[in-house]
Amino acid sequence: MELEADAPLDFELEDPLFTSGCPHSKVVLRLTLHSRKVIGLDDLLTDHYKEQSKIIEKESKRANNRPRDGLDDEEEDIDQNSREALLSQFVDECQKQVQRIKTDDEIPLWGLRVFGNQKNFPTLVLPEIQSCKLLQSFVDNELNSVVELSAEKGQMFLEGLLINGWLARLALMGAHVEQSIAQWVFSLMLYSANEELRAAACNFWCSILPLKDEVDRNPIRIDWFPGFLELKGPLEVYGFLLNSSVGFSSLAAKNNANRRLQGLSFLLYECMLSIIGFFADEEWSICRERLSKSLAQRTKKDSNCLRLVECISGVNPRSKQLRSELAFQVLVTCFNSKVSDGEEILRLLISINVKEKDCDFFLMYIYLALTENWLFSNPIVEEKPLILEMWGVFLRNCSCQITSADMRSYASKVRNKASYLLQSTYRKDKE
């Protein structure tokens, strides 16, 4: 006998509630049947799997809280190192990208009056060096019976070693500089009235401090280095201005600053004035070229070569001629003397592809400024129209091929300067 799907079960038929003639019996029957349908096999399986997943999750948490064995720790260390390596690589890549697109790399200020009035030197107070191990080694030596060196005469003895350079040699041989010796030499370098002692103390520090290219030299243990206060005090005594770029009159600096602490640009300007007024008219043409070659060969191809050219700020004919000749000779040295005339220089400048990824816009800016100073008020522009035409091509390459969205270092500076010079050249040509 087959039962229907919705037919009541046997025990339901025996229940008087289902068999009574109560009007609600049918409703109760339907609810019971409906509940039986909801709690089916699929629901039971779903609940079972939920409970199993909860148990697995609890076991996983317990395993994580348990102390790990050596193998797990080793795997964790390897994983940690790999993550650190990836992070370091990512940071390095970000730094390289920032270096390419940073826009705050202005040409550093040059010629600021960073030193004002000097203060009176304080009383020289030297640290006690009678008990230093170096001096005691000489006193306790068997040969001291001949020299008769005592701790009271130790300072004079060490001063002699310092002046003769033996103190630095002993420090290098022993690979150690005691704290008292380092402080004593540092004080002599700053405030000693004896110029020979000051120079010897400076040479001592230069000898024991390693240079970047001295890889093979044995390291020296130095027990004392000057801190911020030890450096700030002497700088203030020598007249260093902490806020040198603001609030200081150049006229006051000229009147009050020590001659030995004048700005380099001011000294170069005075030297150029002396050179311009020294030679006779018949000597000027030859001497100007020789002088410019000598200066160009001794100047680094960075912002300093621009400063050297721009410090010739006179408007008289000789100043203009010297500035133009010096800029030309610096351009020649920038190209390793591969060029001999102006056309070859401009041809090389035009050949530079500013769209290349590795284009050095800082050098482009230097080339642009030097060429401007070379051609400004130069009769060669009128004598050779091709020079002016090639100059215009170079300016158009820099102003048109460099987009405003180019974020590479100095790209916007080259573009803006070239655009300005191109407009100025066009107006001058129209006039």
GUDREN-646572 format. One record per residue (C-alpha): x negated, y, z. Coordinates in pm, 1 decimal, padded with zeros to 6 digits. Example, Ala and Ser with C-alpha at 12.3 -4.5 7.8 and 13.67 -1.06 7.14 Angstrom:
REM residues 2
         x         y         z
  -01230.0  -00450.0   00780.0
  -01367.0  -00106.0   00714.0
//
This chain:
REM residues 431
         x         y         z
   00000.0   00000.0   00000.0
  -00148.3   00326.0  -00108.2
  -00103.0   00642.5   00090.3
  -00045.5   00976.3  -00063.0
  -00301.7   01244.9  -00005.0
  -00061.3   01462.8   00193.7
   00116.7   01180.2   00378.0
   00090.6   01177.8   00761.4
  -00125.1   00924.3   00934.9
   00009.2   00642.8   01152.1
  -00060.8   00809.7   01483.8
   00108.4   01123.3   01357.4
   00423.5   00927.3   01288.1
   00420.4   00797.5   01645.1
   00393.0   01147.6   01789.6
   00738.3   01272.6   01885.0
   00639.8   01627.0   01797.7
   00598.6   01532.1   01432.6
   00902.9   01304.1   01421.8
   01145.2   01527.1   01614.6
   01389.0   01737.9   01435.3
   01232.6   02053.4   01571.9
   01244.2   02329.1   01311.8
   00878.7   02406.6   01378.0
   00761.4   02054.2   01327.1
   00707.7   02100.9   00958.4
   00502.1   02414.6   01019.9
   00286.8   02235.7   01275.7
   00242.8   01951.6   01034.9
   00131.1   02184.5   00761.6
  -00118.0   02359.7   00993.2
  -00258.7   02027.2   01107.0
  -00295.5   01907.2   00753.9
  -00453.1   02239.0   00652.4
  -00704.9   02218.5   00940.0
  -00790.8   01865.5   00842.5
  -00855.9   01982.1   00489.6
  -01088.8   02269.0   00601.6
  -01313.1   02054.9   00821.8
  -01422.7   01820.1   00549.1
  -01737.6   01628.2   00466.2
  -01902.8   01923.2   00290.4
  -01850.9   02141.6   00594.3
  -02004.7   01883.1   00820.1
  -02308.8   01852.5   00592.9
  -02346.6   02229.6   00583.5
  -02339.4   02250.8   00961.4
  -02589.9   01966.5   00982.9
  -02833.8   02140.1   00750.1
  -02798.2   02464.9   00942.7
  -02885.7   02291.1   01265.4
  -03183.9   02120.7   01101.0
  -03312.5   02453.0   00966.7
  -03284.6   02607.2   01313.1
  -03483.7   02318.8   01460.9
  -03753.0   02353.2   01194.3
  -03773.3   02727.3   01253.8
  -03815.7   02674.6   01629.6
  -04090.1   02417.5   01570.0
  -04266.4   02658.4   01337.0
  -04261.3   02932.9   01599.8
  -04397.2   02696.4   01861.8
  -04677.8   02589.5   01628.9
  -04772.6   02949.6   01568.2
  -04788.8   03016.8   01939.6
  -05010.9   02716.5   02012.0
  -05393.3   02766.5   02021.2
  -05546.8   02683.6   01685.9
  -05836.5   02449.9   01641.7
  -06174.1   02542.0   01489.6
  -06067.8   02455.8   01134.6
  -05769.0   02688.1   01148.3
  -05985.4   02966.4   01289.3
  -06235.8   02919.4   01009.3
  -05961.9   02933.0   00748.1
  -05821.4   03242.0   00913.3
  -06165.3   03409.4   00908.9
  -06207.4   03329.9   00539.8
  -05864.1   03468.2   00466.8
  -05938.4   03780.2   00672.3
  -06269.2   03834.4   00492.1
  -06102.8   03798.3   00153.5
  -05839.1   04053.8   00249.2
  -06107.1   04293.2   00373.9
  -06303.3   04248.9   00050.6
  -05994.4   04324.4  -00156.1
  -05919.2   04629.6   00056.2
  -06277.2   04753.5   00024.8
  -06265.6   04704.7  -00350.9
  -05935.8   04891.7  -00367.8
  -06073.7   05183.3  -00162.2
  -06385.0   05203.3  -00381.2
  -06171.6   05212.4  -00692.5
  -05955.5   05488.1  -00544.7
  -06264.5   05690.8  -00457.9
  -06393.0   05656.7  -00813.9
  -06060.4   05772.7  -00953.3
  -06046.8   06067.2  -00714.4
  -06403.3   06157.3  -00811.4
  -06297.8   06167.3  -01174.6
  -05987.3   06380.3  -01129.1
  -06072.7   06598.3  -00831.4
  -06039.2   06967.8  -00903.3
  -06199.5   07118.1  -00593.9
  -06559.7   07067.5  -00711.1
  -06627.4   07434.1  -00767.3
  -06977.4   07554.2  -00840.6
  -07122.1   07603.2  -00490.0
  -07175.3   07954.7  -00370.1
  -07527.5   08081.5  -00410.8
  -07697.4   08388.4  -00274.9
  -07484.6   08431.3   00036.5
  -07644.4   08619.1   00325.1
  -07650.2   08338.0   00576.2
  -07910.3   08496.6   00806.5
  -07869.1   08824.7   00989.8
  -08060.9   08980.0   01276.5
  -08302.9   08756.8   01459.8
  -08285.7   08736.9   01835.5
  -08582.6   08744.1   02067.1
  -08742.9   08405.3   02104.2
  -08668.5   08244.2   02441.2
  -08946.2   08155.2   02679.5
  -09113.3   07839.4   02558.7
  -09037.8   07564.5   02809.0
  -09215.4   07243.8   02716.6
  -09112.3   06906.1   02855.7
  -09346.3   06717.4   03085.5
  -09579.4   06500.6   02881.4
  -09836.9   06410.4   03148.7
  -09656.9   06083.7   03220.7
  -09600.8   05974.5   02861.2
  -09735.8   05631.6   02770.4
  -09943.1   05762.1   02480.1
  -10141.5   05998.3   02700.5
  -10176.1   05739.4   02976.3
  -10321.4   05492.8   02727.6
  -10602.0   05739.9   02655.0
  -10659.0   05817.0   03024.7
  -10676.4   05448.4   03119.7
  -10910.0   05359.5   02834.8
  -11267.4   05256.9   02919.7
  -11408.9   05523.5   02688.7
  -11237.7   05794.3   02892.4
  -11539.0   05793.2   03126.2
  -11726.1   05966.8   02844.5
  -11449.8   06207.5   02743.6
  -11327.9   06265.1   03100.2
  -10970.6   06323.8   02993.2
  -10718.5   06390.1   03271.3
  -10343.4   06424.3   03278.8
  -10377.3   06799.8   03344.9
  -10570.0   06842.1   03019.3
  -10328.6   06620.4   02833.0
  -10135.2   06900.7   02664.0
  -10446.5   07053.0   02505.7
  -10558.6   06707.1   02396.2
  -10222.8   06630.9   02231.5
  -10217.7   06973.7   02063.1
  -10551.0   06887.6   01904.0
  -10415.3   06554.2   01784.6
  -10107.8   06730.0   01649.0
  -10303.0   06992.1   01451.8
  -10543.8   06735.7   01307.9
  -10258.6   06505.9   01203.9
  -10367.4   06220.3   01429.7
  -10053.6   06233.0   01641.1
  -09837.5   06150.7   01339.7
  -10077.2   05873.1   01236.1
  -10063.5   05718.1   01581.7
  -09683.6   05731.6   01572.8
  -09678.3   05559.7   01234.2
  -09926.8   05294.6   01345.6
  -09737.7   05220.6   01665.7
  -09396.2   05256.3   01496.3
  -09271.0   05437.3   01806.2
  -09220.6   05798.7   01918.9
  -09146.8   05854.8   02286.0
  -08872.2   06089.5   02398.1
  -09110.6   06332.1   02570.3
  -09336.8   06351.6   02262.9
  -09041.9   06408.8   02028.1
  -08896.9   06686.3   02247.5
  -09238.8   06846.8   02295.9
  -09316.4   06858.8   01922.9
  -08963.9   06983.6   01843.2
  -09000.2   07273.8   02089.0
  -09339.5   07368.6   01943.9
  -09196.6   07365.5   01593.2
  -08925.9   07614.8   01688.1
  -09073.8   07858.0   01936.2
  -09453.6   07827.8   01952.5
  -09638.1   08157.4   01906.9
  -09922.2   07969.5   01737.6
  -09840.3   07946.4   01367.0
  -10080.8   07655.7   01322.2
  -09898.9   07458.8   01591.2
  -09560.2   07535.0   01435.1
  -09675.6   07411.7   01094.8
  -09836.2   07100.0   01245.3
  -09519.7   07020.0   01441.8
  -09311.5   07055.7   01126.6
  -09548.3   06823.6   00940.2
  -09519.7   06573.0   01225.6
  -09141.6   06549.8   01191.2
  -09167.3   06530.4   00812.3
  -09411.3   06240.7   00848.4
  -09208.5   06027.9   01087.5
  -08868.4   06079.9   00924.2
  -08828.6   05832.8   00636.1
  -08734.5   05946.5   00288.2
  -08470.7   05778.5   00074.9
  -08721.4   05636.9  -00171.6
  -08954.0   05499.9   00098.8
  -08813.2   05149.9   00109.2
  -09132.8   04960.3   00188.0
  -09234.5   05164.9   00491.5
  -09199.3   05004.6   00831.8
  -08920.0   05153.5   01041.9
  -09016.0   05379.6   01331.6
  -08827.1   05379.8   01659.9
  -08768.0   05739.8   01767.8
  -08633.6   05767.7   02122.3
  -08490.1   06118.5   02083.2
  -08320.7   06320.0   01809.8
  -08194.9   06678.0   01844.0
  -07821.3   06700.7   01887.9
  -07573.9   06968.3   01788.2
  -07659.0   07204.2   02072.6
  -08034.7   07162.5   02019.4
  -07988.3   07264.8   01654.6
  -07724.3   07534.3   01698.2
  -07928.6   07731.3   01953.0
  -08240.3   07776.4   01734.8
  -08028.1   07862.6   01431.3
  -07857.6   08141.0   01624.9
  -08195.9   08266.8   01745.8
  -08316.2   08284.2   01386.2
  -08004.6   08482.8   01293.0
  -07796.6   08218.0   01119.7
  -07437.4   08334.4   01065.2
  -07181.3   08061.1   01121.7
  -06919.1   08250.5   00916.6
  -07157.7   08375.5   00652.4
  -06901.6   08403.1   00371.4
  -06670.5   08647.5   00548.7
  -06703.0   08957.2   00757.3
  -07063.3   09039.3   00677.6
  -07176.4   09335.7   00472.9
  -07439.3   09273.9   00205.4
  -07579.6   09620.9   00272.5
  -07624.1   09538.5   00640.6
  -07788.9   09211.5   00544.6
  -08030.9   09391.4   00316.9
  -08127.6   09636.2   00588.6
  -08140.2   09400.0   00885.2
  -08240.3   09055.7   00758.5
  -08596.1   08939.7   00785.1
  -08777.1   08955.5   00451.8
  -08867.6   08586.3   00474.6
  -08498.9   08496.6   00499.3
  -08365.7   08688.7   00199.4
  -08132.0   08510.4  -00038.1
  -08289.9   08335.3  -00334.0
  -08076.6   08519.9  -00589.2
  -08186.5   08856.1  -00448.7
  -08553.2   08757.7  -00470.5
  -08510.4   08628.5  -00825.9
  -08338.0   08950.6  -00926.2
  -08627.4   09156.1  -00792.4
  -08878.7   08930.8  -00970.8
  -08692.7   08969.9  -01299.2
  -08689.3   09347.1  -01261.2
  -09064.9   09343.2  -01207.1
  -09118.1   09124.1  -01512.9
  -08897.4   09338.6  -01735.0
  -09083.0   09656.4  -01644.4
  -09434.6   09511.1  -01640.8
  -09516.3   09440.4  -02007.2
  -09583.2   09696.4  -02277.2
  -09357.9   09716.8  -02583.0
  -09605.8   09539.8  -02811.4
  -09643.4   09256.3  -02557.5
  -09279.1   09213.0  -02472.9
  -09171.2   08993.3  -02764.2
  -09441.2   08726.9  -02711.6
  -09443.7   08737.7  -02331.4
  -09063.7   08714.6  -02314.4
  -09065.2   08384.3  -02503.3
  -09352.6   08237.6  -02299.9
  -09194.9   08342.4  -01972.8
  -08857.4   08194.8  -02070.3
  -09013.9   07861.5  -02167.5
  -09202.0   07844.5  -01838.4
  -08890.5   07917.2  -01632.5
  -08675.8   07673.7  -01832.3
  -08920.2   07387.8  -01783.9
  -08926.2   07441.0  -01407.0
  -08550.5   07461.0  -01353.8
  -08321.0   07164.9  -01298.7
  -08038.4   07122.4  -01547.2
  -07761.4   07191.3  -01300.1
  -07589.3   07498.0  -01160.1
  -07928.7   07644.9  -01068.9
  -08017.0   07706.9  -01434.0
  -07696.3   07910.1  -01468.1
  -07783.8   08111.0  -01158.9
  -08129.9   08176.9  -01296.6
  -07984.3   08317.3  -01618.6
  -07706.9   08513.9  -01450.8
  -07940.2   08682.2  -01202.4
  -08065.4   08892.7  -01498.5
  -07775.3   09132.9  -01472.2
  -07916.4   09448.1  -01631.9
  -07755.9   09615.9  -01934.5
  -08071.9   09764.3  -02083.5
  -08211.8   09608.6  -02404.3
  -08492.5   09419.2  -02230.2
  -08256.8   09260.4  -01976.3
  -08024.4   09142.7  -02253.3
  -08314.7   09005.9  -02455.6
  -08462.5   08818.2  -02160.8
  -08124.4   08672.0  -02060.3
  -08058.0   08557.0  -02416.7
  -08405.2   08407.0  -02461.6
  -08395.5   08230.4  -02124.3
  -08052.9   08077.9  -02198.2
  -08179.7   07954.0  -02536.0
  -08491.1   07794.3  -02385.2
  -08283.8   07622.6  -02113.7
  -08058.7   07478.7  -02386.3
  -08366.1   07348.4  -02567.3
  -08487.0   07171.4  -02252.6
  -08136.7   07032.1  -02189.1
  -08165.9   06842.1  -02517.5
  -08520.5   06725.9  -02432.4
  -08678.1   06959.7  -02687.6
  -08516.0   06764.9  -02974.4
  -08397.6   07092.0  -03126.4
  -08597.1   07382.5  -03258.7
  -08341.6   07641.5  -03367.1
  -07990.8   07760.2  -03289.6
  -07818.1   07571.2  -03569.0
  -07940.9   07236.7  -03439.2
  -07821.6   07323.6  -03088.3
  -07472.5   07411.8  -03210.3
  -07463.6   07103.1  -03432.6
  -07532.2   06883.1  -03131.0
  -07268.7   07064.1  -02926.1
  -07008.6   07019.2  -03199.9
  -07086.4   06647.1  -03220.0
  -06985.7   06593.3  -02855.6
  -06653.2   06409.2  -02838.5
  -06457.5   06559.6  -02549.5
  -06191.3   06288.1  -02580.6
  -06429.6   06015.6  -02471.8
  -06367.4   05875.2  -02126.7
  -06729.1   05921.0  -02015.5
  -06764.4   06280.0  -02134.3
  -06954.7   06484.7  -01873.9
  -06756.9   06807.2  -01848.0
  -06992.3   06953.7  -01590.5
  -07272.8   06947.0  -01848.1
  -07026.7   07079.1  -02105.1
  -06954.8   07372.6  -01877.3
  -07328.6   07441.5  -01842.3
  -07375.6   07420.4  -02220.5
  -07082.3   07654.6  -02272.4
  -07209.4   07916.6  -02028.2
  -07567.1   07898.3  -02156.9
  -07457.2   07932.3  -02519.9
  -07243.9   08230.9  -02427.1
  -07542.3   08404.4  -02265.2
  -07764.1   08312.9  -02560.4
  -07532.4   08459.5  -02827.1
  -07407.0   08758.4  -02629.6
  -07548.1   09079.7  -02785.6
  -07785.5   08865.5  -02991.5
  -07862.2   09000.9  -03342.2
  -07878.7   08644.3  -03473.2
  -07497.8   08643.3  -03486.6
  -07501.6   08917.8  -03749.3
  -07807.8   08786.9  -03930.1
  -07673.0   08431.0  -03961.3
  -07292.2   08417.3  -03999.5
  -07313.9   08037.0  -03988.9
  -07412.6   08058.5  -03622.1
  -07093.5   08246.6  -03537.8
  -06884.7   08003.7  -03742.7
  -07034.9   07699.8  -03568.9
  -06984.5   07868.9  -03231.0
  -06616.1   07910.0  -03315.6
  -06585.7   07541.3  -03410.9
  -06736.5   07436.7  -03078.4
  -06500.3   07665.9  -02888.1
  -06197.7   07529.0  -03076.7
  -06304.0   07173.2  -02998.1
  -06319.3   07254.6  -02627.6
  -05997.4   07456.4  -02613.3
  -05776.3   07244.4  -02841.2
  -05896.8   06887.6  -02792.3
  -05886.1   06907.2  -02411.6
  -05524.2   06889.8  -02301.4
  -05380.6   07074.9  -02005.4
  -05292.0   06738.7  -01848.4
  -05655.6   06623.5  -01848.1
  -05740.8   06585.7  -01479.4
  -06107.8   06496.3  -01522.0
  -06358.7   06700.4  -01327.6
  -06436.5   07037.1  -01488.6
  -06212.1   06960.0  -01788.3
  -05976.9   07248.9  -01711.8
  -06269.9   07485.0  -01651.7
  -06423.8   07403.6  -01989.5
  -06087.4   07439.7  -02163.0
  -06000.6   07773.5  -02001.4
  -06345.6   07925.0  -02054.9
  -06355.2   07811.5  -02418.2
  -06008.0   07956.1  -02480.7
  -06110.1   08289.8  -02331.9
  -06434.9   08303.5  -02532.8
  -06252.1   08201.7  -02850.6
  -06007.2   08489.3  -02812.4
  -06288.0   08733.1  -02734.6
  -06488.6   08617.7  -03037.6
  -06182.4   08645.1  -03263.2
  -06104.5   08997.7  -03145.5
  -06465.5   09107.2  -03186.7
  -06470.7   08959.6  -03537.9
  -06147.8   09144.3  -03628.2
  -06295.1   09472.8  -03507.6
//
